[in-house]
């Protein structure tokens, strides 16, 4: 027997909700929802989750991406600035709709919480960076692993 809304494919509603039940992932989602541009970089998530290492954050983002909770936005290789993030993470519309249906991660509440954070100059600078627009034709292949911050 499966819970209501369960689908067998990996992107099913149940799989999506199951992915967000881990506390660290829920915290990351809350930070994404609360972020001023709704698309933080790993560097920003590192500052809002000091108990996690960047590699751990990346691992959680990979799980959330696989489950269809987050989408990765990537600045094209020729438009990147050395030393600045080029990958950003936002909720998928499917996840936002499901969260809204179930009263999870309300945007207003998490945005107010995020505004209360103490932010250093680097964090404020990162928040102001423009984010790439989602590209439905893009793949995860972004031209290789450059030595830049993500």
C-alpha positions in Angstrom: 0.0 0.0 0.0 1.3 3.4 -0.9 0.4 6.8 0.6 -2.0 9.1 -1.3 -0.4 10.9 -4.2 2.4 8.3 -4.5 3.7 7.6 -8.0 6.2 4.9 -8.9 8.6 7.1 -10.8 11.4 8.8 -8.8 9.8 12.2 -9.2 6.5 11.3 -7.6 4.8 13.4 -4.9 5.6 11.0 -2.2 9.3 10.9 -3.2 9.4 14.7 -3.3 7.9 15.0 0.2 10.1 12.2 1.5 13.2 14.1 0.3 12.4 17.1 2.4 11.8 15.3 5.7 15.6 15.3 6.6 16.2 18.3 8.9 19.2 19.6 7.0 17.3 19.5 3.7 14.3 21.2 5.2 16.6 23.9 6.5 18.1 24.3 3.0 14.7 24.6 1.4 13.7 27.2 4.0 16.8 29.2 3.1 15.9 28.9 -0.6 12.3 30.0 0.0 13.5 32.9 2.2 16.3 34.1 0.0 15.7 37.6 -1.5 15.9 36.2 -5.1 14.6 32.7 -4.2 17.8 31.2 -5.7 20.9 31.1 -3.3 24.3 29.7 -4.2 26.1 27.1 -2.2 28.2 29.9 -0.7 25.1 31.6 0.6 23.7 28.3 1.9 27.0 27.7 3.6 26.7 30.9 5.5 23.1 30.2 6.6 23.9 26.6 7.6 27.2 26.9 9.5 27.0 23.4 10.9 27.1 21.9 7.4 30.2 21.7 5.1 29.8 22.8 1.5 30.2 19.2 0.2 27.3 18.2 2.5 25.2 21.0 1.2 26.0 20.0 -2.3 25.0 16.4 -1.5 21.7 17.5 -0.1 21.1 19.7 -3.1 21.8 16.7 -5.4 19.2 14.6 -3.5 16.7 17.5 -3.7 17.4 18.0 -7.4 17.0 14.2 -8.1 13.6 14.3 -6.2 12.4 17.3 -8.3 12.4 19.7 -5.4 15.0 22.1 -6.6 16.3 23.2 -10.0 19.9 24.3 -10.6 20.4 27.6 -12.5 23.8 27.9 -14.1 25.5 31.0 -15.5 26.9 30.1 -18.9 30.7 29.5 -19.0 31.5 32.7 -21.0 29.5 34.9 -18.6 31.0 33.7 -15.2 33.1 35.9 -13.0 36.1 34.2 -11.4 35.7 33.8 -7.6 31.9 34.2 -7.7 29.2 31.6 -7.7 27.9 30.4 -11.0 25.3 27.8 -9.8 22.1 28.8 -7.9 19.3 26.7 -6.6 15.5 27.4 -6.7 12.4 25.5 -5.9 10.7 23.8 -8.9 7.2 25.0 -9.5 6.0 21.5 -8.8 7.6 21.6 -5.4 6.2 25.1 -4.7 2.7 23.9 -5.6 2.9 20.8 -3.5 4.2 22.8 -0.5 1.5 25.4 -0.9 -1.2 22.6 -1.0 0.2 21.2 2.2 1.0 24.4 4.1 4.8 23.8 4.0 7.5 26.4 3.7 5.3 29.5 3.5 7.2 32.2 1.6 6.2 35.2 3.8 7.3 33.5 7.0 10.7 32.3 5.7 11.4 35.6 3.9 10.9 37.4 7.3 13.2 34.9 9.0 15.9 35.3 6.3 15.7 39.1 6.6 16.6 38.8 10.3 19.9 37.1 9.7 23.1 38.9 10.5 24.9 39.2 7.2 28.5 40.2 6.5 29.6 42.2 3.5 30.3 39.1 1.4 26.8 37.7 2.1 25.1 41.0 1.1 27.3 41.1 -2.1 26.3 37.5 -3.0 22.6 38.2 -2.4 22.8 41.1 -5.0 24.3 38.9 -7.7 22.0 38.5 -10.7 20.7 35.0 -11.2 20.3 33.2 -14.5 16.8 32.6 -15.8 15.7 28.9 -15.9 16.4 27.3 -19.3 14.0 24.4 -20.0 16.4 23.1 -22.7 19.5 23.1 -20.5 21.2 20.0 -19.2 23.3 19.5 -16.2 26.4 19.5 -18.4 27.7 23.1 -18.0 31.0 22.8 -19.7 33.1 21.2 -17.0 34.5 21.8 -13.6 36.1 25.2 -13.5 38.0 26.4 -10.5 35.4 29.0 -9.4 33.1 29.3 -6.4 29.7 27.7 -6.6 
